[in-house]
C-alpha cells in the first residue's frame, strides 16, 4: 500500500477533513460566502482567511514589511453557519490573497486556531472568468498557486461571467470536484511547508498514481471555471488563447496631465477545442490542471505531464481522480 493509501485509510474513520478557504474578491463577497455556506451544509470544517477588501487582479502581490491587521469576522460565521455542529472560523486580513495564504500556512493558523489543520485550500468563488492568460493576473488563481507552493493541494474557482451573480452552479460543480479530490487525498498534506525542498518530488509519470501524488504534494493545482449557463457537463482541458485589445483609455485630469485607465474594450478568444475558453463558451464546467512551479523549476511539471493530467474520464473529471 503506497503512502497516499495509508494516509487516506487513517482518515476514513474520522470526520470530514478541514478546508482552508480564501479568495480575491474579499471576505464580504457573495461568491465566497455562498461557498462557505454550502461547504458548512456539506459538513466540512472550515477555516477562512480572506482579504478584508477586494483584491482582484493583484496576481501574486505580497505586502512585504507591512503590518497586516487581522480581524475575526464572527458576524459572517453567525450568518453562514447553518449547521452549528460543524466548526467554522472566519477571519479577514488587510492584505492580498497571497498575503492571506502566507499568513495562514506559515504559522498564522497555528496561532489563531491551532485545532484547525486543513487538508486542502479552496480559493473563490471569484466573480468573472479566469481563463487562459487571466491566470497570470488573477488573485484567485494566485492564492491557490501560493498555497500549492507551500505544499497544500489547492483549487481555484471562478464563475466565468459578469452577466449574473448566481453562484449555485459554480458551487455545486466545485463541491463535486472537491469531494472527488478528497476521496484520494490524505488528511495531512504530505509535503506541507516543503521541508525537504526539491528532494520530495514524486515520480513524474502520466499514470494516475503519479498525478495524484503530485497534486497531493501541491506540484499540480486545479483552476475551475463555471460557465454563464452550465449544461451539467464537466471537461478537463488545457488553457486556451485569450487576447485583450484596446486595453487602455486616456484621460485629461485637472492638473493638465494625462492619466491612463487599464481595462479592455475587446476580448478575443480563439476557438480551440479542448481548452478552457472553448469549454466555457460551450456551457461546460472547465477544469484545468496547472503546474504550480515554472516548468524549468526542479518541481515544475513538464508539458507532457500536464497534457496527461488534462485527460477527462467519462464524467469529464480528470481521469486520475479515479483509483
C-alpha positions in Angstrom: 0.0 0.0 0.0 1.5 3.3 -1.0 1.8 6.4 1.2 -1.3 8.1 -0.1 -3.4 5.0 0.5 -2.0 4.7 4.1 -2.9 8.3 4.9 -6.3 8.0 3.3 -7.1 4.9 5.4 -6.3 7.0 8.5 -8.9 9.5 7.5 -11.7 7.0 6.7 -12.8 6.6 10.3 -12.7 10.3 11.0 -15.0 13.3 10.3 -14.7 15.2 7.1 -11.4 17.0 6.5 -10.9 20.6 7.3 -10.7 23.0 4.3 -8.9 26.4 4.2 -10.9 29.0 2.2 -9.7 32.3 0.7 -10.4 34.5 -2.3 -9.5 37.7 -4.0 -12.9 39.4 -4.1 -12.8 40.0 -0.4 -14.3 38.2 2.6 -17.7 40.0 2.2 -18.1 39.0 -1.5 -21.2 36.9 -2.3 -19.1 34.2 -4.1 -17.0 33.2 -1.1 -20.0 33.5 1.2 -22.1 31.2 -0.9 -19.2 28.6 -1.0 -18.8 28.8 2.8 -22.5 28.3 3.4 -22.7 25.2 1.2 -19.5 23.7 2.5 -20.8 24.1 6.0 -24.1 22.4 5.0 -22.0 19.6 3.5 -20.3 19.2 6.9 -16.8 20.4 6.1 -15.0 22.2 9.0 -13.7 25.5 7.6 -11.1 28.0 8.4 -11.4 31.1 6.3 -8.8 33.8 5.9 -9.6 36.2 3.1 -8.8 39.8 2.1 -10.6 42.5 4.0 -11.3 44.3 0.7 -11.4 43.4 -3.0 -8.0 42.4 -4.3 -8.9 41.4 -7.9 -6.1 41.2 -10.5 -3.4 41.6 -7.8 -1.7 38.4 -9.0 1.0 37.2 -6.6 1.4 40.5 -4.8 2.9 40.2 -1.4 2.8 43.1 1.1 6.4 43.0 2.3 7.3 44.5 5.6 3.8 45.8 6.3 1.8 45.1 9.5 -1.4 43.4 8.2 -4.4 43.7 10.5 -6.3 40.5 11.1 -9.9 40.6 12.2 -12.2 37.9 13.4 -15.5 38.1 11.5 -17.9 36.5 13.9 -20.8 38.3 12.1 -20.1 36.2 8.9 -19.8 33.0 10.9 -23.1 33.7 12.6 -24.8 34.4 9.3 -23.4 31.4 7.3 -23.0 28.6 9.8 -26.2 26.8 9.0 -25.0 23.6 10.7 -23.9 24.8 14.1 -22.2 21.5 14.9 -19.6 21.9 12.2 -16.7 24.2 13.1 -16.4 27.4 11.1 -14.0 30.3 11.8 -13.8 33.4 9.6 -11.0 36.0 9.6 -10.1 38.8 7.3 -6.6 40.2 6.6 -5.7 43.7 5.4 -3.7 42.3 2.6 -3.6 40.5 -0.7 -4.8 36.9 -1.5 -1.2 35.7 -1.3 -0.7 37.5 2.0 -3.7 35.6 3.3 -2.2 32.3 2.3 1.3 33.0 3.6 -0.1 34.2 7.0 -2.3 31.2 7.2 0.1 28.4 6.2 3.4 29.9 7.6 2.2 29.9 11.2 -0.9 32.2 11.5 -3.4 29.4 11.6 -1.5 27.5 14.3 -1.5 30.7 16.4 -5.1 31.7 15.8 -6.9 28.3 15.6 -4.4 25.5 16.4 -7.1 22.8 16.3 -7.8 23.6 12.5 -5.4 21.6 10.3 -6.6 21.9 6.7 -6.2 19.2 4.1 -6.8 21.5 1.1 -7.0 25.1 0.0 -10.1 26.4 -1.9 -9.8 29.9 -3.4 -13.0 31.5 -4.6 -15.7 31.6 -5.8 -14.5 34.5 -8.0 -16.8 36.7 -10.0 -15.6 36.8 -13.6 -13.5 34.5 -15.8 -10.1 33.3 -15.0 -9.3 31.7 -18.4 -6.2 31.4 -20.4 -3.8 34.4 -19.7 -6.1 35.5 -16.9 -4.3 33.1 -14.6 -1.2 35.3 -14.7 -3.1 38.2 -13.1 -5.8 36.6 -11.1 -5.6 36.9 -7.3 -8.0 33.9 -7.0 -5.6 31.7 -9.0 -2.6 33.2 -7.3 -3.9 32.3 -3.9 -4.4 28.7 -5.0 -0.9 28.7 -6.5 0.7 30.2 -3.4 -1.0 27.5 -1.3 0.3 24.8 -3.6 3.8 26.3 -3.4 3.6 25.7 0.3 2.7 22.0 -0.4 -1.0 22.1 0.1 -3.4 20.7 -2.5 -5.3 23.6 -4.0 -8.2 24.6 -6.2 -9.2 28.0 -7.7 -12.9 28.5 -8.6 -14.4 31.2 -10.8 -17.8 32.0 -12.2 -16.7 32.9 -15.7 -19.2 35.7 -16.4 -20.3 39.1 -15.1 -23.8 38.8 -16.6 -25.2 37.3 -13.3 -24.1 36.6 -9.8 -25.9 33.3 -9.2 -23.2 31.1 -7.8 -25.4 28.0 -7.4 -23.9 26.0 -10.4 -20.3 27.1 -9.7 -20.5 25.9 -6.1 -22.3 22.7 -6.9 -19.7 21.8 -9.5 -16.9 22.9 -7.2 -18.1 20.6 -4.4 -18.2 17.7 -6.8 -14.6 18.3 -7.7 -13.6 18.9 -4.1 -15.2 15.7 -2.9 -13.6 13.8 -5.8 -10.2 15.0 -4.7 -10.8 14.2 -1.0 -11.6 10.6 -2.0 -7.8 10.1 -2.5 -6.1 13.0 -0.6 -4.5 12.3 2.8 -5.8 14.1 5.8 -2.4 15.8 6.2 -0.7 17.2 3.1 2.5 15.1 2.7 4.8 17.9 1.7 3.4 20.9 3.7 6.0 23.7 4.1 8.4 21.9 1.7 10.7 20.8 4.4 12.7 18.6 2.0 12.8 21.1 -0.8 13.0 19.6 -4.3 14.1 16.2 -2.9 10.5 15.4 -2.2 9.4 15.4 -5.9 7.3 12.3 -6.6 7.7 10.2 -9.7 7.0 12.1 -12.9 4.7 9.8 -14.9 1.5 10.1 -16.8 -0.2 7.4 -14.8 -2.9 8.2 -12.3 -0.9 7.3 -9.2 1.8 9.8 -10.1 -0.6 12.6 -11.0 -2.5 12.1 -7.7 0.8 12.2 -5.8 1.9 15.4 -7.5 -1.5 17.0 -6.8 -1.3 15.9 -3.1 2.2 17.5 -2.9 1.0 20.8 -4.4 3.0 20.5 -7.6 -0.2 20.5 -9.7 -3.2 22.6 -8.8 -6.6 23.0 -10.4 -8.3 26.0 -12.0 -12.1 25.7 -12.3 -14.3 28.0 -14.4 -18.1 27.6 -14.4 -19.9 28.9 -17.5 -22.6 31.5 -17.8 -25.2 28.7 -18.0 -24.0 25.2 -17.1 -25.1 22.3 -19.3 -24.3 19.9 -16.5 -21.1 18.6 -18.1 -17.5 18.9 -16.9 -14.5 18.9 -19.2 -10.8 18.6 -18.1 -8.9 20.8 -20.5 -5.7 22.8 -21.2 -5.6 26.6 -21.3 -6.9 28.4 -24.4 -5.9 31.6 -26.1 -7.4 34.8 -25.0 -6.3 38.3 -26.1 -7.1 41.7 -24.7 -7.3 44.5 -27.2 -7.6 48.3 -26.7 -6.7 47.8 -23.1 -6.2 51.5 -22.1 -8.3 54.6 -22.0 -6.6 58.0 -21.7 -8.0 60.9 -19.6 -7.1 64.5 -19.2 -7.0 65.4 -15.5 -7.4 68.7 -13.7 -3.7 69.3 -13.4 -3.4 69.2 -17.2 -1.5 65.9 -17.0 -2.7 62.8 -18.8 -4.0 59.7 -16.9 -4.5 56.2 -18.2 -7.1 53.7 -17.2 -6.3 50.0 -17.8 -9.2 47.8 -18.9 -10.2 46.0 -22.1 -12.5 47.3 -24.8 -12.4 44.0 -26.6 -11.6 40.4 -25.6 -10.8 37.9 -28.4 -10.8 34.2 -27.8 -9.5 31.7 -30.3 -11.9 28.8 -30.9 -9.5 25.9 -29.9 -11.3 22.7 -28.9 -10.3 21.1 -25.6 -9.3 24.3 -24.0 -10.8 26.3 -21.1 -12.2 29.1 -23.2 -13.9 26.7 -25.7 -15.4 24.6 -23.0 -16.8 27.5 -21.0 -18.3 29.0 -24.2 -19.9 25.6 -24.9 -21.6 25.6 -21.5 -19.2 23.1 -19.9 -17.6 23.4 -16.4 -13.9 23.7 -17.3 -11.2 22.1 -15.1 -7.6 23.0 -16.0 -4.6 21.3 -14.2 -1.7 23.8 -13.9 1.9 23.5 -12.8 2.4 25.3 -9.5 6.0 26.0 -10.4 7.6 27.3 -13.6 8.3 24.3 -15.9 12.1 24.8 -15.6 12.0 24.8 -11.8 13.1 21.4 -10.1 9.5 20.9 -9.1 7.9 22.1 -12.3 5.6 19.9 -14.3 6.7 19.3 -18.0 4.1 19.8 -20.7 3.8 16.0 -21.2 2.6 15.6 -17.6 0.2 18.5 -17.8 -1.2 17.1 -21.1 -1.7 13.7 -19.3 -3.3 15.5 -16.3 -5.8 17.2 -18.7 -7.4 13.9 -19.9 -11.0 13.6 -18.9 -12.8 10.5 -17.6 -16.3 9.6 -18.7 -17.7 12.3 -16.4 -15.4 15.0 -17.7 -13.4 15.0 -14.5 -9.6 14.4 -14.6 -9.1 10.7 -15.2 -6.6 10.4 -12.4 -9.3 11.2 -9.8 -10.3 7.5 -10.0 -8.2 4.9 -8.3 
